[in-house]
Amino acid sequence: QVQLVESGGGLVQPGGSLRLSCVASGFTFNRHGMRWYRQAPGKERELVAGISDIGGVRAYTDSVKGRFTIDRDNAKNTVYLQMNSLKPEDTAVYYCKAVGFSSSWGQGTQVTVSS
């Protein structure tokens, strides 16, 4: 069964950086695109970034372009989200997801941007 374990969240000041990790198991990792989502309190879950199966294609929502970078290491079954120049509006629970497994979500990792 698909398992996704996110980590790396925390409390950071505005302008700071965090690197999120998501370790995947239960499927052939290098055959699936991966995505990062986030959900802020009182808001719907939104797609933040995506990366293709071997990493050749990356895409970002407009609000994080130029600040966030998605990457993956297929040897480690891990997808990353490097977040720089963080803003208070980036505060949310961040989740990773494998393309093709619509009902499989990890527990998420909390990111709080506050002074």
C-alpha positions in Angstrom: 0.0 0.0 0.0 1.1 3.5 -0.7 2.8 5.3 2.2 4.0 8.9 2.2 5.9 10.3 5.2 6.5 14.1 5.2 9.0 15.8 7.5 11.0 19.0 7.8 8.4 21.5 8.8 8.7 23.9 11.7 8.5 27.5 12.9 10.5 30.0 10.8 10.7 33.8 10.6 9.6 35.6 7.5 12.3 35.5 4.9 13.6 32.2 6.2 14.0 28.8 4.6 12.9 25.3 5.1 13.4 22.1 3.3 10.6 19.5 3.3 11.1 15.9 2.6 8.7 13.1 1.7 9.7 9.5 1.7 7.4 7.2 -0.4 6.9 3.5 -0.4 4.4 0.9 -1.7 4.7 1.8 -5.3 7.3 2.2 -8.1 8.5 5.6 -7.2 10.3 6.5 -10.5 7.2 5.8 -12.5 5.0 8.4 -10.9 5.0 12.2 -10.8 4.9 13.7 -7.4 3.2 16.8 -6.0 3.3 19.0 -2.9 0.0 20.4 -1.6 -0.7 22.7 1.3 -3.7 23.5 3.4 -4.0 26.6 5.5 -6.5 26.9 8.4 -10.0 27.5 7.0 -8.9 27.1 3.4 -9.1 24.4 0.8 -6.1 22.2 0.0 -4.1 23.7 -2.9 -1.5 22.4 -5.2 1.9 24.0 -4.7 4.3 22.2 -7.0 4.7 19.1 -9.1 7.6 17.2 -10.7 7.5 14.5 -13.3 8.6 10.9 -12.8 12.2 11.4 -13.7 12.3 15.1 -12.7 12.5 16.6 -16.2 9.4 18.7 -15.8 8.6 21.0 -12.8 5.6 23.3 -12.2 4.6 25.7 -9.5 1.6 27.7 -8.5 2.2 31.4 -9.1 2.4 32.4 -5.5 5.6 30.3 -4.9 7.4 30.7 -8.2 10.9 31.9 -7.7 10.9 31.0 -4.0 10.2 27.2 -3.9 12.0 24.4 -5.7 10.7 20.9 -6.0 13.2 18.1 -6.6 13.4 14.3 -6.2 15.9 11.6 -5.6 14.6 8.4 -7.2 17.4 6.3 -5.5 16.0 7.3 -2.1 12.2 7.3 -3.1 12.2 10.9 -1.8 10.7 14.2 -3.0 11.8 17.5 -1.6 10.4 21.0 -1.4 13.0 23.7 -0.8 11.2 26.8 0.4 13.0 30.2 0.5 11.9 33.7 1.3 9.1 32.4 3.3 6.1 34.6 4.0 3.4 34.4 6.7 0.9 33.4 4.0 2.9 30.2 3.4 1.8 29.0 6.8 0.0 25.7 6.3 0.2 21.9 6.6 2.2 20.6 3.6 1.5 17.2 2.1 3.1 15.2 -0.7 1.2 13.0 -3.1 1.9 10.6 -5.8 0.2 11.1 -9.1 -2.2 8.2 -9.8 -3.1 7.4 -6.2 -5.9 9.8 -5.5 -6.8 8.6 -2.0 -3.3 8.2 -0.5 -2.2 11.1 1.6 0.5 11.3 4.3 0.1 12.9 7.7 1.5 16.2 6.5 4.1 18.5 8.1 3.3 21.9 9.7 5.0 25.0 8.4 4.5 28.2 10.4 6.0 31.5 9.2 5.8 34.1 12.0 8.0 36.6 13.7 
